[in-house]
Amino acid sequence: MTTNISQWLSRDPDPKTRDELQHLIDSDNQQELAQRFGSRLAFGTAGLRGKVGAGPNRMNRLVIQETATGLGHYLIEQIKDAASRGVVIGYDGRPDSKQFAHDTASVLTALGIKVYLTHKVAATPIVAYGVRTLNAAAAVVVTASHNPPEYNGFKVYWENGAQIIPPHDSGIAAKIDAATELAIPYMALEDAEQNDLLVWLEESYYQDYRQAINKSSLLTPNSSTDISIAYTAMHGVGADMAETLLADAGFDSVVSVPEQREPDGAFPTVNFPNPEEAGAMDMVIALAKAKGADIACANDPDADRFAVAVKRPDGEYQMLTGDQVGSLFGDYLLQSQPNALVGNTIVSSRLLSSIAQSHGAAYYQTLTGFKWLTNVAMAKQSHAHPFLFAYEEALGYTVGDKVWDKDGLSALVAFSQLTGKLKAEGKTIWDKLEELYRQHGCYINAQRSIALDPNAPPIGDRLRANPPKEIAGKAIAIIDDLKLSMRYLADGSTQAIDMPVSDVLIYFLEDKSRVIVRPSGTEPKLKCYYEVIGDFPENKDYAQVSVATEAKMAELIEAHQQS
């Protein structure tokens, strides 16, 4: 390890991380040194993400430069005219993001690759939008999204505008490994600009994204704007564009949480800048309550996710789940384009499938991760079934095909328009949810994790060797094994599954409940996803049915966790 540390010190261009590493050496902090040099941050389909600090298992300037070198070599090898088509680069408001983005640009331009670099912070969907509009070979966004302050990340988009999927992840990773043994190519940005290798994406580029969203047939401004909206950017980069798009759409009663409006990578008012986390929405809900707003909305720090709490009849605000928002979007958007293609992930609610069927739409399902939703959508869409909408339960939505990734900004506009339309009809979001549940059944979803013995045999293999026959007293009607790409039916017959291989088992029970299990890729635990469908008799109201369905869910979770 001593040799690796010495080599690192000799290559690291950043005096800050060199000093940090030297301090660890001088204090003989072997535990910390082992953590930082025992492995390297793995590059995968989500790119890189990790804590900022010195060493190959941290995010820092040397890791970024080596990663950019590997990416550049891979692009030149894989994509014709990659150098002239170029790479779009943008970054969020975290302390190191601008430096990391500029380092990436300096490396790529030194390799002869043209770079389009945002002149200021940019929401992730604004950067992803540029891939297709500029006909670029790829894009890079330096962001750790909704992770804690000590993290940063490096997200890569392919020439189709979507996040990378295999085999590109492993191909880039191999080139990064090779780059760790090479001298780092590096060109000052001033030189890159003089050599016509650097184009700054000025304000006109941001306005181009704005106009593209405004011109979307799915987000056409209408007169149903008589609602009040409370909004927070959660110390991220979404506020300017979010407020602008809402104003463009005719919403003039919008207030932002002032303490959370400007980018601040320290996230001083939230423990965890993820709208799904307890307490993260407290300030925007308090503002909504003070203003009597109809909805309290949030983007995560890079504005690719969207969250909303809706005012109830009692004046309190309740968060909608990602599945509830996704189902509402699906029904709303399919009303204007019923023959379209919509989709979600395997752990998201099947309610969207039922809604799509009722509209006569095409529906598809993918593995977890937005990279799959958009790449598969491109392959499945057709003239008869153009792509319309996709979502994942973790608050990610894409409306239309302007951005081939989740876009929390356009989702904010679409949900505001849905809310305004319902209010003009004398209805609320809760009324619409009840309509959907009455028509399709009351779908409720939940997630839990089970700790595993790290020394025990793989749980998936044990479940395959001895498949359960029932869960919570309900017979298993179908088992989908995505590792073996097979569906097993109760009558003994099998069917092939057309989906990438993944260590996932899906159990469909006789009462239409669903249990999904998959081992965590990073910790000794089993991730479990549950879905139950409650009946909605005509003589019951929403509250009664919700209580009964939640009880059914609690029973399923308890029985499965004990099994």
MOZIJO-V543756 format. One record per pair of residues at least 12 apart in sequence whose C-alpha atoms are under 10 Angstrom apart, sorted by the first residue. I is the first residue (numbers start at 1). J is the second residue. Records with the same first field share a line. If there is no record, write none. Layout:
# MOZIJO-V543756
I->J + J
This chain:
# MOZIJO-V543756
1->33 + 34 + 37 + 38
2->25 + 33 + 37
4->37 + 38 + 55 + 56
5->21 + 22 + 25 + 33 + 36 + 37 + 55 + 56
8->21 + 37 + 54 + 55 + 56 + 62 + 180
9->21 + 22 + 54 + 55 + 62
11->62 + 180 + 183 + 184
12->54 + 55 + 60 + 61 + 62 + 63 + 65
13->60 + 61 + 62 + 65
14->54 + 60 + 61 + 62
16->53 + 54 + 60
17->52 + 53 + 54 + 55 + 60 + 61 + 62
18->53 + 54 + 55
19->54
20->53 + 54 + 55
21->33 + 36 + 53 + 54 + 55
22->54
24->54
33->54 + 55 + 57
34->55 + 57
35->55 + 56 + 57 + 58
36->53 + 54 + 55 + 56 + 57 + 58
37->54 + 55 + 56 + 57 + 58
38->55 + 56 + 57
39->55 + 56 + 57 + 58
40->55 + 56 + 57 + 58 + 59 + 63 + 177
41->55 + 56 + 57 + 58 + 59 + 63
42->56 + 57 + 169 + 170 + 173 + 176
43->67 + 154 + 155 + 169 + 170 + 171 + 172 + 173 + 174 + 176 + 177
44->155 + 156 + 164 + 165 + 166 + 167 + 168 + 169 + 170 + 171 + 172 + 173
45->155 + 156 + 157 + 163 + 164 + 165 + 166 + 167 + 168 + 169 + 170 + 172 + 173 + 369 + 371 + 372
46->153 + 154 + 155 + 156 + 157 + 163 + 164 + 165 + 169 + 369 + 370 + 371
47->67 + 140 + 141 + 142 + 153 + 154 + 155 + 156 + 157 + 163 + 164 + 169 + 172 + 173
48->63 + 64 + 67 + 142 + 143 + 144 + 152 + 153 + 154 + 155 + 156
49->142 + 143 + 144 + 145 + 147 + 151 + 152 + 153 + 154 + 155
50->144 + 147 + 150 + 151 + 152 + 153 + 154
51->144 + 147 + 148 + 149 + 150 + 151 + 152 + 153
52->95 + 96 + 149 + 150 + 151 + 152 + 153
53->150 + 151
56->180
58->151 + 152
59->96 + 100 + 150 + 151 + 152 + 153 + 154
60->96 + 97 + 99 + 100 + 152 + 153
61->96 + 99 + 100 + 101 + 102 + 103 + 104
62->100 + 103 + 180 + 184
63->100 + 176 + 180
64->99 + 100 + 101 + 102 + 103 + 104 + 107 + 142 + 153 + 154 + 176
65->100 + 101 + 102 + 103 + 104 + 105 + 106 + 107 + 108 + 176 + 179 + 180 + 184 + 185 + 186
66->103 + 104 + 107 + 175 + 176 + 177 + 178 + 179 + 180 + 181 + 182 + 183 + 184 + 185
67->104 + 107 + 154 + 172 + 173 + 175 + 176 + 177 + 178 + 179 + 180
68->100 + 101 + 103 + 104 + 105 + 106 + 107 + 108 + 111 + 140 + 154 + 172 + 175 + 176 + 179 + 184 + 185
69->104 + 106 + 107 + 108 + 110 + 111 + 172 + 175 + 176 + 177 + 178 + 179 + 180 + 182 + 183 + 184 + 185 + 186
70->107 + 108 + 171 + 172 + 173 + 174 + 175 + 176 + 177 + 178 + 179 + 180
71->104 + 107 + 108 + 138 + 140 + 156 + 168 + 169 + 171 + 172 + 173 + 174 + 175 + 176 + 179
72->86 + 87 + 104 + 107 + 108 + 109 + 110 + 111 + 112 + 113 + 138 + 172 + 175 + 176
73->108 + 111 + 113 + 172 + 175 + 176 + 179
74->168 + 171 + 172 + 173 + 174 + 175 + 176
75->87 + 113 + 137 + 138 + 158 + 159 + 168 + 171 + 172
76->111 + 112 + 113 + 137
78->137 + 168 + 171
79->137 + 138 + 158 + 159
80->137
81->113 + 136 + 137
82->112 + 113 + 114 + 135 + 136 + 137 + 138 + 159
83->108 + 109 + 111 + 112 + 113 + 114 + 115 + 136 + 137 + 197
84->112 + 113 + 114 + 115 + 136 + 137 + 197
85->113 + 114 + 115 + 116 + 131 + 134 + 135 + 136 + 137 + 138 + 159
86->108 + 109 + 112 + 113 + 114 + 115 + 116 + 131 + 134 + 135 + 136 + 137 + 138 + 139 + 159 + 197 + 198 + 199
87->105 + 108 + 109 + 113 + 114 + 115 + 116 + 117 + 130 + 131 + 134 + 135 + 136 + 137 + 138 + 139 + 140 + 156 + 157 + 158 + 159 + 198
88->105 + 114 + 115 + 116 + 117 + 118 + 127 + 128 + 129 + 130 + 131 + 134 + 135 + 136 + 137 + 138 + 139 + 140 + 141 + 156 + 157 + 199 + 200 + 201
89->101 + 102 + 104 + 105 + 115 + 116 + 117 + 118 + 119 + 122 + 124 + 127 + 128 + 130 + 131 + 138 + 139 + 140 + 141 + 142 + 155 + 156 + 200 + 201
90->102 + 105 + 116 + 117 + 118 + 119 + 120 + 121 + 122 + 123 + 124 + 126 + 127 + 128 + 130 + 139 + 140 + 141 + 142 + 143 + 201
91->117 + 118 + 119 + 120 + 121 + 122 + 123 + 124 + 127 + 140 + 141 + 142 + 143 + 144 + 153 + 154 + 155 + 237 + 302
92->120 + 121 + 122 + 123 + 124 + 141 + 142 + 143 + 144 + 145 + 152 + 153 + 236 + 237 + 238 + 263 + 264 + 265 + 301 + 302 + 303
93->120 + 121 + 122 + 123 + 142 + 143 + 144 + 145 + 235 + 236 + 237 + 262 + 263 + 264 + 265 + 266 + 301 + 302
94->121 + 142 + 143 + 144 + 145 + 149 + 150 + 151 + 152 + 235 + 236 + 237 + 263 + 264 + 265 + 266 + 267 + 301 + 302
95->149 + 150 + 152 + 263 + 264 + 265 + 266
96->142 + 143 + 151 + 152 + 265
97->121 + 141 + 142 + 143 + 144 + 152 + 153 + 154 + 265
98->118 + 119 + 120 + 121 + 142 + 143
99->142
100->141 + 142 + 143 + 152 + 153 + 154
101->117 + 118 + 140 + 141 + 142 + 143 + 154
102->117 + 118 + 142 + 188 + 189
103->186 + 187 + 188 + 189
104->117 + 140 + 142 + 154 + 186
105->117 + 140 + 186 + 187 + 188 + 189 + 192 + 197 + 198
106->185 + 186 + 187 + 188 + 189 + 190 + 191 + 192 + 197 + 198
107->184 + 185 + 186 + 187 + 188 + 189
108->185 + 186 + 187 + 192 + 197 + 198
109->185 + 186 + 187 + 188 + 189 + 191 + 192 + 193 + 195 + 196 + 197 + 198
110->184 + 185 + 186 + 187 + 188 + 189 + 191 + 192 + 197
111->184 + 185 + 186 + 187 + 197
112->187 + 192 + 195 + 197
113->137 + 192 + 197 + 198
114->136 + 137 + 192 + 193 + 195 + 196 + 197 + 198 + 199
115->136 + 138 + 139 + 192 + 193 + 196 + 197 + 198 + 199 + 200 + 201
116->130 + 131 + 134 + 136 + 139 + 197 + 198 + 199 + 200 + 201 + 202
117->139 + 140 + 198 + 199 + 200 + 201 + 202
118->199 + 200 + 201 + 202 + 203 + 205 + 206
119->199 + 200 + 201 + 202 + 203 + 205
120->200 + 201 + 202 + 203 + 237
121->142 + 236 + 237 + 238 + 263 + 302
122->141 + 142 + 143 + 206 + 236 + 237 + 238 + 241 + 302 + 303
123->141 + 143 + 145 + 206 + 236 + 237 + 238 + 239 + 240 + 241 + 299 + 300 + 301 + 302 + 303 + 304 + 407 + 408 + 409
124->140 + 141 + 142 + 143 + 145 + 155 + 237 + 238 + 301 + 302 + 303 + 304 + 305 + 403 + 405 + 406 + 407 + 408 + 409
125->141 + 209 + 238 + 302 + 303 + 304 + 305 + 398 + 402 + 403 + 404 + 405 + 406 + 407 + 408 + 409 + 410
126->141 + 205 + 206 + 207 + 208 + 209 + 210 + 238 + 241 + 302 + 303 + 304 + 402 + 403 + 407 + 409
127->139 + 140 + 141 + 157 + 161 + 201 + 205 + 206 + 209 + 403
128->140 + 141 + 156 + 157 + 158 + 160 + 161 + 162 + 163 + 402 + 403 + 404 + 405 + 406 + 407
129->161 + 162 + 206 + 208 + 209 + 212 + 401 + 402 + 403 + 404 + 405 + 407
130->161 + 201 + 205 + 206 + 208 + 209 + 402 + 403
131->157 + 158 + 159 + 160 + 161 + 162 + 403 + 404
132->158 + 159 + 160 + 161 + 162 + 402 + 403 + 404
133->161 + 208 + 209 + 402 + 403
135->159 + 160 + 161
136->157 + 158 + 159 + 160 + 161
137->157 + 158 + 159 + 160 + 161
138->156 + 157 + 158 + 159 + 160 + 161 + 162 + 163 + 164
139->155 + 156 + 157 + 158 + 159 + 161 + 162 + 163
140->153 + 154 + 155 + 156 + 157 + 158 + 163
141->153 + 154 + 155 + 156 + 157 + 302
142->154 + 155 + 156 + 302
143->155 + 301 + 302
144->265 + 301 + 302
145->236 + 273 + 274 + 300 + 301 + 302 + 303 + 304 + 305
146->234 + 236 + 272 + 273 + 274 + 275 + 276 + 299 + 300 + 301 + 302 + 303 + 304 + 305
147->272 + 273 + 274 + 300 + 301
148->265 + 266 + 267 + 270 + 271 + 272 + 273 + 274
149->264 + 265 + 266 + 267 + 268 + 271 + 272 + 273
150->265 + 266
151->265
152->265
156->168 + 169
157->371 + 404 + 405
160->374 + 375 + 378 + 404
161->374 + 375 + 401 + 402 + 403 + 404 + 405
162->370 + 371 + 372 + 373 + 374 + 375 + 378 + 403 + 404 + 405 + 406
163->369 + 370 + 371 + 372 + 373 + 374 + 375 + 404 + 405
164->371 + 372 + 375
165->371 + 372 + 375
166->500
206->241
207->241
209->241 + 402 + 403
210->241 + 242 + 244 + 245 + 248 + 409 + 410
211->245 + 248
212->402 + 403
213->245 + 248 + 399 + 400 + 401 + 402 + 403 + 409 + 410 + 413
214->245 + 246 + 248 + 249 + 410 + 413
215->402
216->399 + 400 + 401 + 402 + 410
217->336 + 400
218->332 + 333 + 334 + 336 + 337 + 388 + 399 + 400 + 410 + 414 + 417
219->249 + 333 + 399 + 400 + 410 + 411 + 413 + 414 + 415 + 417 + 418
220->248 + 249 + 413 + 414 + 417
221->246 + 247 + 248 + 249 + 250 + 251 + 413 + 414 + 417
222->249 + 250 + 251 + 417 + 420 + 421
223->249 + 250 + 251 + 417 + 420 + 421 + 424
224->249 + 250 + 251 + 416 + 417 + 418 + 419 + 420 + 421 + 422 + 423 + 424 + 425
225->246 + 249 + 250 + 251 + 252 + 253 + 416 + 417 + 418 + 419 + 420 + 421 + 423 + 424
226->250 + 251 + 252 + 253 + 294 + 416 + 417 + 419 + 420 + 421 + 423 + 424
227->251 + 252 + 253 + 254 + 293 + 294 + 295 + 416 + 417 + 419 + 420 + 421 + 423 + 424
228->251 + 252 + 253 + 254 + 255 + 288 + 291 + 292 + 293 + 294 + 295 + 296 + 416 + 419 + 420
229->246 + 251 + 252 + 253 + 254 + 255 + 256 + 284 + 287 + 288 + 291 + 292 + 293 + 294 + 295 + 296 + 297 + 416
230->253 + 254 + 255 + 256 + 257 + 283 + 284 + 285 + 286 + 287 + 288 + 289 + 290 + 291 + 292 + 293 + 294 + 295 + 296 + 297 + 298 + 308 + 309
231->243 + 254 + 255 + 256 + 257 + 258 + 260 + 261 + 281 + 283 + 284 + 285 + 287 + 288 + 293 + 295 + 296 + 297 + 298 + 299 + 307 + 308 + 412
232->255 + 256 + 257 + 258 + 259 + 260 + 261 + 262 + 281 + 283 + 284 + 285 + 287 + 296 + 297 + 298 + 299 + 300 + 301 + 307
233->256 + 257 + 258 + 259 + 260 + 261 + 262 + 263 + 273 + 284 + 297 + 298 + 299 + 300 + 301 + 302 + 303 + 306
234->257 + 258 + 259 + 260 + 261 + 262 + 263 + 264 + 267 + 268 + 269 + 270 + 272 + 273 + 274 + 275 + 280 + 281 + 283 + 284 + 298 + 299 + 300 + 301 + 302 + 303
235->257 + 258 + 259 + 260 + 261 + 262 + 263 + 264 + 265 + 266 + 267 + 268 + 269 + 270 + 273 + 299 + 300 + 301 + 302
236->260 + 261 + 262 + 263 + 264 + 265 + 267 + 273 + 299 + 300 + 301 + 302 + 303
237->261 + 262 + 263 + 264 + 299 + 300 + 301 + 302 + 303
238->261 + 262 + 263 + 298 + 299 + 300 + 301 + 302 + 303 + 304 + 408 + 409
239->256 + 257 + 260 + 261 + 262 + 263 + 298 + 299 + 301 + 303 + 409
240->261 + 262
241->303 + 409 + 410
242->256 + 298 + 299 + 303 + 408 + 409 + 410 + 411 + 412 + 413
243->255 + 256 + 409 + 412 + 413
245->409 + 410 + 412 + 413
246->409 + 410 + 412 + 413 + 414 + 416 + 417
247->413
248->413
249->413 + 414 + 416 + 417
250->417
251->413 + 416 + 417 + 420
253->291 + 293
254->288 + 291 + 293 + 296
255->284 + 287 + 288 + 291 + 293 + 296
256->284 + 287 + 288 + 296 + 297 + 298
257->283 + 284 + 285 + 286 + 287 + 288 + 298
258->283 + 284 + 287
259->283
260->283 + 284 + 301
263->301 + 302
264->301
265->301
267->301
269->282 + 283
270->282 + 283
273->299 + 300 + 301
274->298 + 299 + 300 + 301 + 305 + 307
275->297 + 298 + 299 + 300 + 301 + 305 + 306 + 307 + 308 + 319 + 394 + 395
276->300 + 306 + 307 + 319 + 321 + 322 + 394 + 395
280->298 + 300
281->296 + 297 + 298 + 307 + 308 + 309 + 319
282->296
283->296
284->296 + 297 + 298 + 308 + 309
285->297 + 298 + 308 + 309 + 310 + 311 + 316 + 317 + 318 + 319
286->316 + 317
288->309 + 310 + 311 + 316 + 317
289->311 + 315 + 316 + 317
292->311 + 315 + 316
293->310 + 311 + 315 + 317
294->309 + 310 + 311 + 312 + 315 + 317 + 416 + 419 + 420 + 423 + 428 + 429
295->308 + 309 + 310 + 311 + 312 + 317 + 318 + 319 + 415 + 416 + 419 + 429
296->308 + 309 + 310 + 311 + 317 + 318 + 319
297->309 + 310 + 319 + 412 + 415 + 416
298->408 + 409 + 412
299->395 + 407 + 408 + 409 + 411 + 412
300->395 + 408
302->407 + 408
303->406 + 407 + 408 + 409 + 410 + 412
304->395 + 396 + 397 + 398 + 405 + 406 + 407 + 408 + 409 + 410 + 411
305->322 + 394 + 395 + 396 + 397 + 398 + 406 + 407 + 408 + 409 + 411 + 412
306->322 + 325 + 394 + 395 + 396 + 397 + 406 + 407 + 408 + 409 + 410 + 411 + 412 + 415
307->319 + 320 + 321 + 322 + 325 + 394 + 395 + 396 + 408 + 411 + 412 + 415
308->320 + 321 + 322 + 325 + 395 + 412 + 415 + 416
309->321
310->419 + 428 + 429 + 430
311->428 + 429 + 430
312->428 + 429 + 430
313->428 + 430
320->395 + 429 + 430
321->393 + 394 + 395 + 444 + 445 + 446
322->348 + 349 + 391 + 392 + 393 + 394 + 395 + 396 + 397 + 445
323->344 + 347 + 348 + 349 + 350 + 351 + 352 + 391 + 392 + 393 + 394 + 395 + 396 + 443 + 444 + 445
324->349 + 351 + 352 + 393 + 395 + 433 + 436 + 443 + 444 + 445
325->391 + 393 + 395 + 396 + 397 + 411 + 415 + 429 + 433
326->343 + 344 + 348 + 349 + 351 + 352 + 389 + 390 + 391 + 392 + 393 + 395 + 396 + 397 + 398
327->344 + 348 + 349 + 350 + 351 + 352 + 353 + 354 + 355 + 356 + 391 + 433 + 436
328->351 + 352 + 355 + 415 + 418 + 429 + 432 + 433 + 436
329->352 + 389 + 390 + 391 + 397 + 398 + 399 + 411 + 414 + 415 + 418
330->342 + 343 + 351 + 352 + 353 + 355 + 356 + 359 + 388 + 389 + 390 + 391 + 399
331->352 + 354 + 355 + 356 + 358 + 359 + 432 + 436
332->414 + 415 + 417 + 418 + 421 + 432
333->388 + 389 + 399 + 400 + 414 + 418
334->355 + 356 + 358 + 359 + 360 + 361 + 388 + 389
335->359
337->359 + 360 + 361 + 385 + 386 + 387 + 388
338->356 + 357 + 358 + 359 + 360 + 361 + 362 + 385 + 388
339->356 + 359 + 360 + 361 + 362 + 383 + 384 + 385 + 386 + 387 + 388
340->356 + 359 + 360 + 361 + 362 + 363 + 381 + 382 + 383 + 384 + 385 + 386 + 387 + 388 + 389
341->356 + 360 + 361 + 362 + 363 + 364 + 377 + 380 + 381 + 382 + 384 + 385 + 386 + 387 + 388 + 389 + 390
342->355 + 356 + 361 + 362 + 363 + 364 + 365 + 373 + 377 + 381 + 385 + 386 + 387 + 388 + 389 + 390 + 391 + 399 + 400
343->356 + 362 + 363 + 364 + 365 + 366 + 373 + 374 + 376 + 377 + 387 + 388 + 389 + 390 + 391 + 392
344->363 + 364 + 365 + 366 + 367 + 368 + 369 + 370 + 372 + 373 + 374 + 389 + 390 + 391 + 392 + 393 + 396 + 397
345->364 + 365 + 366 + 367 + 368 + 369 + 370 + 372 + 373 + 390 + 391 + 392 + 393
346->364 + 365 + 366 + 367 + 368 + 369 + 392 + 393 + 504 + 506 + 516 + 529
347->365 + 366 + 367 + 368 + 369 + 392 + 393 + 394 + 445 + 446 + 447 + 506 + 514 + 515 + 516 + 517 + 528 + 529 + 530 + 531
348->365 + 366 + 367 + 368 + 391 + 392 + 393 + 394 + 445 + 446 + 529 + 530 + 531
349->391 + 392 + 393 + 443 + 444 + 445 + 446 + 514 + 530 + 531 + 532 + 533
350->365 + 443 + 444 + 445 + 514 + 531 + 532 + 533
351->436 + 437 + 440 + 441 + 442 + 443 + 444 + 533
352->364 + 390 + 391 + 440
353->365
354->436 + 439 + 440 + 441
355->436 + 439 + 440
358->439 + 440
361->384 + 385 + 386 + 388
362->380 + 381 + 384 + 385 + 386 + 387 + 388
363->377 + 380 + 385 + 387 + 389 + 390
364->376 + 377 + 380 + 390
365->377 + 390 + 499
366->392 + 498 + 499 + 500
367->392 + 482 + 499 + 500 + 501 + 502 + 504
368->392 + 393 + 394 + 502
369->391 + 392 + 393 + 394 + 396
370->390 + 391 + 392 + 394 + 396 + 397 + 398 + 404 + 405 + 406
371->404 + 405 + 406
372->405 + 500
373->389 + 390 + 391 + 392 + 397 + 398 + 404 + 405 + 406
374->387 + 389 + 390 + 391 + 398 + 401 + 403 + 404 + 405 + 406
375->404 + 405
376->499
377->389 + 390 + 401 + 404
378->401 + 404
386->400 + 401
387->399 + 400 + 401
388->400 + 401
389->401
390->405 + 406
391->405 + 406
392->406
393->445
395->407 + 408 + 411
396->408 + 411
397->409 + 410 + 411 + 412
398->410 + 411
399->411 + 414
415->429
419->432
430->542
431->542
433->542
434->536 + 541 + 542 + 543 + 545 + 546
435->542
437->533 + 534 + 535 + 536 + 542 + 545 + 546
438->534 + 535 + 536 + 537 + 538 + 540 + 541 + 542 + 545
439->535 + 536
440->533 + 534 + 535 + 536
441->532 + 533 + 534 + 535 + 536 + 537 + 545 + 549
442->532 + 533 + 534 + 535 + 536 + 542 + 545 + 546 + 548 + 549 + 550
443->513 + 531 + 532 + 533 + 534 + 535 + 546 + 549 + 550
444->513 + 530 + 531 + 532 + 533 + 534 + 546 + 549 + 550 + 552 + 553
445->513 + 514 + 515 + 529 + 530 + 531 + 532 + 533 + 550 + 553
446->515 + 528 + 529 + 530 + 531 + 532 + 550 + 553 + 554 + 557
447->515 + 516 + 517 + 527 + 528 + 529 + 530 + 531 + 557
448->517 + 526 + 527 + 528 + 529 + 530 + 557 + 561
449->517 + 518 + 519 + 520 + 525 + 526 + 527 + 528 + 529 + 561
450->517 + 519 + 520 + 524 + 525 + 526 + 527 + 528 + 561 + 562
451->519 + 520 + 523 + 524 + 525 + 526 + 527
452->519 + 523 + 524 + 525 + 526
453->524 + 525
454->523 + 524 + 525
455->524
456->524
458->519 + 524
459->517 + 518 + 519 + 524 + 525 + 526
460->481 + 483 + 503 + 504 + 505 + 517 + 518 + 519 + 526
461->503
463->505 + 517
464->481 + 484 + 505
467->479
468->507 + 563
469->490 + 507 + 509
470->507 + 508 + 509 + 510 + 560
471->507 + 508 + 509 + 510 + 513 + 514 + 515 + 556 + 557 + 559 + 560 + 563
472->509 + 555 + 556 + 557 + 558 + 559 + 560 + 561 + 562 + 563
473->509 + 510 + 556 + 559 + 560
474->508 + 509 + 510 + 511 + 512 + 513 + 556
475->490 + 507 + 508 + 509 + 510 + 511
476->489 + 490 + 507 + 508 + 509 + 510 + 511 + 512 + 513 + 514 + 515
477->489 + 490 + 491 + 507 + 508 + 509 + 510 + 511 + 512
478->490 + 491 + 492 + 494 + 506 + 507 + 508 + 509 + 510 + 514
479->494 + 505 + 506 + 507 + 508 + 509 + 514 + 515 + 516
480->494 + 495 + 496 + 497 + 504 + 505 + 506 + 507 + 508 + 516
481->496 + 497 + 501 + 502 + 503 + 504 + 505 + 506 + 507
482->496 + 497 + 498 + 499 + 500 + 501 + 502 + 503 + 504 + 505 + 506
483->497 + 499 + 500 + 501 + 502 + 503 + 504 + 505
484->496 + 497 + 500 + 501 + 502 + 503 + 504 + 505
485->497 + 498 + 499 + 500 + 501 + 502 + 503 + 504
486->498 + 499
487->505 + 506
488->507
489->508
502->518
503->517 + 518 + 519 + 520 + 521
504->516 + 517 + 518 + 519 + 527
505->517 + 518 + 519 + 528
506->518 + 528 + 529 + 530
507->530
508->531
509->532
511->532 + 533 + 534
512->531 + 532 + 533 + 534
513->530 + 531 + 532 + 533 + 534 + 552 + 553 + 556
514->529 + 530 + 531 + 532 + 533 + 556
515->528 + 529 + 530 + 531 + 532 + 556 + 557 + 560
516->528 + 529 + 530 + 531
517->529 + 530
528->557 + 560 + 561
529->557
530->553 + 554 + 556 + 557 + 560
531->552 + 553 + 556 + 557
532->549 + 550 + 552 + 553 + 554 + 556
533->549 + 550 + 552 + 553
534->546 + 547 + 548 + 549 + 550 + 551 + 552 + 553
535->548 + 549
536->548 + 549
